[in-house]
Amino acid sequence: MPVEAVLLAQGNELTTGLTTDTNSSWLAGRLWGLGIDVRRIITAPDRVDDLVEIVAQAADLAPIVVATGGLGPTRDDLTAEAVGRAFGRRCRLQPEALQWIEARFAAMGRPMADSNRKQACLPDGCTPLENRWGTAPGFAIDAPSGARLYFLPGVPSEMKPMFEAHVEPDLRRRADLDPPHLHTIRVLGVPESTLEELVRAVERPGLEIGFRAHAPEVQVKLRFAPGVPEAERRATVEAARQRIGWRAFGVDCGDLAEVTGHLLGERGQTLSLAESCTAGRLAAWVASVPGASAWLLEGAVVYSNAAKVRTCGVLPETLDRYGAVSEPVARQLARGIRERAGATWGIGITGIAGPGGGTPDKPVGTVHIALAGPGGVEDHRRFRFPGDRQRVQTFAAGSGLAMLYKRLVTDQK
């Protein structure tokens, strides 16, 4: 039987919808990779009586509990008090934890407020966990049920390194873990339902297949039980990838920008971008890849018609005849930015991201994308993306890069 865990996320900002709980999804993924199944995820408000009850219940549900939030210096930070009451422990000032907090403020060159002393008041019998990334120490404690509970700050930039530094090593020491083998196939432009049909043929005992949509890609997760030989795992993953085809752009790799950038770098090729409706989203994405300066030459945000003419050489008569959101304009954007930058490839994107600006002929979500290369304008696509403005921009940027990736790996339009 797999080891189970409960996740607890605390904060009024979560229960009122003001903040999205990204901590639990990240923690669930890390625990899953260790061979620990999350039995339940609980979200709790900043009410001490509720927290006392929920902490006690969580400790009875699973042998591992990982909680986030409620470790700050303000009145609504109630985690330590609630844990103490739940397990009959008194909260006392922990000198070691106080020293950590004082040292943290000294390193920042800031005076420490008296209220920060509260963060060092932790339940008797707990193990304080140093926070080298913030001011709130965490702590671990054993419940009467035998469960091991870990309490971490709610700030993701503090919670994640604390989990890696303290919780994961402790789990590996204490729990009888037999981690599975996880492989991820990253896929472009294939719905989850279609992917499920494609990879069904590789199903076998000891293999769990899951899907995670993360625009503009879908990730196929293959989780092999411990003991499955490496050769068998590799053969299964490759069989799944072959069934998906070229849209499976990598296994256990970086995102599409990283993979495409690697291909460009290997071939000594370069890229330039002319973006209208995506407003630089594609340029920002590809520029986030370390070493992008070797292959990304230029990116232009050409929102107005005048900018399209001035920067990319789009003909005024083309704009007058077809409108800014059209195939001819996308083609001229791609060709113009490629020639301007002296790049191997140019991508031109123009569309209507919304929420306004649509017409019956060109509704919101209409996007034209063109790819120019050594052979001229080598590809064009007209898309109709659903969703809000951000979603349209995200899918348009992803589709533009996907057109280039396809050209690089298949030599096809």
C-alpha positions in Angstrom: 0.0 0.0 0.0 1.3 3.5 -0.8 2.1 6.0 1.9 -0.7 8.6 2.2 -0.6 12.3 3.1 -3.0 15.1 3.8 -2.3 18.7 2.7 -3.7 21.6 4.7 -3.7 25.2 3.3 -4.6 27.9 5.8 -5.7 31.5 5.2 -8.8 33.7 4.8 -7.4 34.8 1.5 -7.8 31.2 0.3 -11.3 30.6 1.6 -12.6 34.0 0.2 -11.1 33.4 -3.2 -8.7 36.4 -3.0 -5.7 34.1 -3.5 -5.3 30.8 -5.4 -3.8 27.9 -3.5 -0.8 27.0 -5.7 1.1 25.5 -2.8 -1.0 22.4 -2.6 -0.7 21.5 -6.3 3.1 21.9 -6.1 3.3 19.8 -2.9 1.0 17.1 -4.3 3.4 16.8 -7.3 6.5 16.5 -5.1 4.9 14.0 -2.8 3.6 11.9 -5.7 7.1 11.8 -7.0 8.2 10.3 -3.7 5.6 7.6 -3.9 3.3 9.4 -1.4 -0.4 9.6 -2.4 -2.3 12.7 -1.3 -5.5 11.5 0.3 -7.1 14.8 0.9 -6.5 18.6 0.4 -8.1 20.8 3.0 -8.5 24.6 3.0 -9.1 26.3 6.3 -9.9 29.9 7.3 -8.0 31.8 10.0 -10.2 30.7 12.9 -8.5 29.0 15.7 -11.3 26.7 16.7 -11.7 25.5 13.2 -8.0 25.0 12.9 -7.8 23.0 16.1 -10.5 20.6 14.8 -9.0 20.3 11.3 -5.4 19.7 12.5 -6.6 16.9 14.8 -8.7 15.4 12.0 -5.8 15.6 9.5 -3.5 13.7 11.8 -6.1 10.9 12.0 -6.5 10.7 8.2 -2.9 10.0 7.2 0.5 9.4 8.7 1.9 12.5 6.9 0.4 16.0 7.0 2.0 19.0 5.3 0.4 22.4 6.1 1.1 25.8 4.8 0.3 29.3 6.1 -0.4 30.9 9.4 3.1 31.3 10.7 3.4 35.1 10.4 3.6 37.8 13.1 0.0 39.1 12.9 -3.1 38.3 14.9 -4.6 36.1 12.2 -1.5 33.8 12.1 -2.8 31.1 14.4 -1.1 27.8 13.3 1.2 27.3 16.3 -1.6 28.0 18.8 -4.0 25.7 17.0 -1.5 22.9 16.9 -0.7 23.3 20.6 -4.4 23.1 21.5 -5.0 20.2 19.2 -2.3 18.0 20.8 -2.3 19.4 24.3 1.0 21.2 24.0 1.9 24.6 25.3 3.5 27.1 23.0 6.7 28.6 24.3 9.4 30.9 23.0 12.0 28.7 21.2 15.4 30.4 21.6 16.9 28.8 18.5 13.9 30.0 16.4 14.2 33.5 17.8 17.9 33.6 16.9 17.1 32.7 13.4 14.5 35.5 13.1 16.9 38.1 14.7 19.7 37.0 12.3 17.4 37.3 9.3 16.4 40.9 10.2 20.1 41.8 10.9 21.0 40.4 7.5 18.3 42.6 5.8 19.5 45.6 7.8 16.1 46.1 9.3 15.0 46.4 12.9 12.8 43.5 14.2 9.4 44.4 15.6 8.3 42.9 18.9 5.5 41.2 17.0 8.0 39.0 15.2 8.8 37.3 18.5 5.5 35.5 18.1 6.9 33.6 15.2 9.3 31.9 17.6 6.6 30.7 20.0 6.1 27.1 19.0 4.5 24.0 20.6 6.4 22.0 23.1 8.1 18.9 21.6 8.2 20.2 18.1 11.3 20.5 15.9 11.8 24.0 14.6 12.7 24.3 10.9 14.9 27.1 9.9 13.7 29.5 7.2 16.7 31.0 5.3 14.3 32.6 2.8 12.1 34.6 5.1 11.3 35.4 8.7 8.8 32.7 9.7 10.4 29.4 11.0 8.4 26.3 10.3 8.1 23.3 12.6 7.5 19.5 12.6 5.6 17.7 15.3 4.5 14.1 16.0 0.8 13.7 16.8 -0.6 11.2 19.4 -1.8 9.1 16.5 1.7 8.7 15.3 1.3 11.0 12.3 4.2 13.4 11.4 3.0 16.9 10.7 5.0 19.6 9.0 4.1 23.3 9.1 5.6 25.6 6.5 5.1 29.3 5.5 2.4 30.1 3.0 4.7 32.2 0.8 5.7 29.9 -2.1 9.2 31.3 -2.4 9.8 30.3 1.2 7.7 27.1 1.3 9.3 25.4 -1.7 12.9 25.6 -0.5 11.9 24.7 3.0 10.2 21.6 1.8 13.3 20.6 -0.2 15.7 21.4 2.7 13.7 20.0 5.6 10.6 18.0 4.8 11.7 15.8 1.9 14.9 14.6 3.6 13.0 13.9 6.8 10.3 11.9 4.9 13.0 9.9 3.2 14.6 9.0 6.6 11.3 8.2 8.4 8.9 6.8 5.8 9.3 3.5 4.1 9.3 5.1 0.7 9.7 3.2 -2.5 9.4 6.0 -5.1 7.9 5.3 -8.5 9.6 6.2 -11.7 7.9 9.2 -13.4 8.3 10.3 -17.0 6.6 13.2 -18.7 5.9 13.5 -22.4 5.2 17.1 -23.4 2.7 17.5 -26.2 1.4 20.3 -28.4 -2.1 20.9 -29.6 -3.6 17.5 -28.8 -6.7 17.4 -26.6 -6.5 15.2 -23.5 -9.3 12.9 -24.7 -7.4 12.3 -28.0 -4.1 11.7 -26.1 -5.8 9.1 -23.8 -6.9 7.2 -26.9 -3.5 7.4 -28.5 -1.5 6.1 -25.4 -4.1 3.5 -24.3 -2.2 0.9 -26.3 0.9 1.2 -24.0 -1.1 0.5 -20.8 0.2 -2.3 -18.7 0.3 -3.5 -15.1 2.5 -1.3 -12.9 1.8 1.8 -15.0 -0.4 4.7 -14.2 -1.1 7.3 -16.9 -2.3 10.8 -16.2 -2.7 14.0 -18.1 -2.1 17.6 -17.1 -3.2 20.5 -19.3 -0.9 23.5 -19.0 -1.5 25.9 -21.8 -0.3 25.8 -24.5 0.7 22.2 -23.9 -0.6 18.9 -22.4 1.7 16.8 -20.3 1.3 13.0 -20.3 2.5 11.6 -17.0 3.7 7.9 -17.0 4.2 6.7 -13.5 5.8 3.3 -13.3 5.7 1.2 -10.1 9.0 0.6 -8.3 10.9 -2.4 -9.8 9.9 -1.9 -13.4 13.2 -2.3 -15.3 14.7 0.8 -16.9 14.7 -0.8 -20.4 11.1 -1.6 -20.1 10.2 1.9 -19.0 12.2 3.5 -21.8 10.5 1.2 -24.4 7.1 2.1 -23.1 7.7 5.8 -23.1 9.1 5.7 -26.6 6.1 3.7 -27.8 3.8 6.3 -26.4 5.8 9.1 -28.0 5.7 7.4 -31.4 1.9 7.0 -31.2 1.5 10.7 -30.5 3.9 11.8 -33.3 5.8 15.0 -33.9 3.5 16.9 -31.5 5.3 15.1 -28.6 8.1 17.6 -28.5 10.1 16.0 -25.6 10.4 13.6 -22.7 11.5 14.8 -19.3 12.6 18.0 -20.9 12.0 21.8 -20.7 9.1 23.6 -22.3 8.6 24.3 -26.0 10.6 27.5 -25.9 13.6 25.7 -24.4 13.4 22.8 -26.9 12.9 25.0 -29.9 15.8 27.2 -28.8 18.0 24.2 -28.4 17.2 23.2 -32.0 17.9 26.7 -33.3 21.2 26.8 -31.4 22.3 23.4 -32.7 21.7 24.5 -36.3 23.1 27.9 -35.9 19.8 29.5 -36.9 18.1 32.6 -35.5 14.6 34.0 -34.8 12.8 37.3 -35.0 9.3 38.1 -33.9 6.6 40.7 -34.9 3.7 40.6 -32.4 0.5 42.5 -32.4 -2.3 40.9 -30.3 0.2 38.9 -28.2 2.0 42.2 -27.2 5.4 40.6 -26.7 4.2 37.5 -24.9 6.1 35.2 -27.3 9.3 37.2 -27.1 9.2 37.2 -23.3 8.6 33.5 -23.3 11.5 32.6 -25.5 13.8 35.2 -23.9 13.2 33.4 -20.5 15.4 30.5 -21.9 19.0 30.8 -20.7 21.2 31.5 -23.6 18.4 32.9 -25.8 20.6 35.7 -26.9 22.5 33.2 -29.2 19.4 32.7 -31.4 16.8 35.4 -30.6 17.7 38.5 -32.6 14.7 40.8 -32.3 11.2 41.1 -31.1 8.8 43.9 -32.0 5.4 44.8 -30.6 3.6 46.3 -33.5 0.2 47.1 -32.1 -0.8 50.1 -34.3 -1.1 50.0 -38.1 1.6 52.7 -38.2 4.0 50.5 -36.3 3.3 47.6 -38.6 4.1 49.8 -41.6 7.1 51.5 -40.0 8.7 48.4 -38.4 7.9 45.5 -40.7 7.2 47.1 -44.0 3.5 46.1 -44.1 1.9 47.9 -47.1 -0.7 50.5 -46.3 -2.8 49.2 -49.1 -2.8 45.7 -47.6 -4.1 47.1 -44.3 -6.7 49.1 -46.1 -7.9 46.2 -48.2 -7.7 43.3 -45.7 -7.6 44.9 -42.3 -4.9 44.4 -39.7 -6.2 40.9 -38.7 -5.7 39.0 -41.9 -3.5 36.5 -43.6 -1.7 39.0 -45.9 -0.8 41.2 -42.9 0.5 38.2 -40.9 2.6 37.2 -43.9 4.1 40.7 -44.3 4.8 40.9 -40.6 6.7 37.6 -40.7 8.6 38.5 -43.8 9.3 42.0 -42.8 10.7 41.2 -39.3 12.9 38.5 -40.7 14.4 40.8 -43.3 14.8 43.6 -40.8 16.6 41.4 -38.2 18.6 39.3 -40.7 17.2 36.2 -39.0 16.7 32.7 -40.3 13.1 32.7 -39.2 10.4 35.3 -38.6 7.1 34.9 -36.9 4.2 37.3 -37.4 1.1 37.3 -35.2 -2.0 39.5 -35.5 -5.4 39.0 -34.0 -8.2 40.1 -31.8 -7.6 39.1 -28.2 -10.8 40.7 -26.9 -13.0 41.3 -25.0 -14.0 43.9 -27.6 -13.1 44.5 -31.2 -14.7 41.4 -32.8 -16.9 41.4 -35.9 -19.1 38.7 -37.4 -16.3 37.9 -40.0 -13.5 38.3 -37.4 -14.9 37.4 -34.0 -12.9 37.7 -30.8 -10.2 35.0 -30.7 -9.4 35.2 -34.4 -5.6 35.1 -34.9 -3.5 34.9 -38.0 0.1 33.6 -37.6 2.7 33.3 -40.4 6.2 31.8 -40.4 8.8 33.2 -42.8 12.0 31.4 -43.5 14.7 30.9 -46.1 12.1 29.8 -48.6 9.9 32.9 -48.1 6.6 32.7 -46.1 6.6 29.0 -45.4 3.4 28.6 -43.4 0.2 30.5 -42.3 -2.6 29.5 -40.0 -5.8 31.1 -39.1 -7.0 30.2 -35.5 -10.1 30.9 -33.5 -9.1 30.6 -29.8 -11.7 30.5 -27.1 -11.5 32.1 -23.7 -10.5 35.5 -22.3 -7.9 37.9 -23.4 -5.0 36.2 -21.5 -6.0 32.8 -22.8 -6.1 34.0 -26.4 -2.7 35.6 -26.1 -1.2 32.5 -24.4 -2.5 30.1 -27.1 -1.5 32.5 -29.9 2.1 32.7 -28.6 2.2 28.9 -28.2 0.8 28.3 -31.7 3.3 30.6 -33.3 6.2 28.8 -31.7 4.6 25.4 -32.5 4.6 26.3 -36.2 8.3 26.9 -36.0 9.0 23.8 -34.0 7.0 21.7 -36.5 9.0 23.2 -39.4 12.3 22.4 -37.7 11.5 18.8 -36.9 9.5 17.7 -39.9 10.4 20.1 -42.7 6.7 20.3 -43.3 4.2 23.1 -43.4 
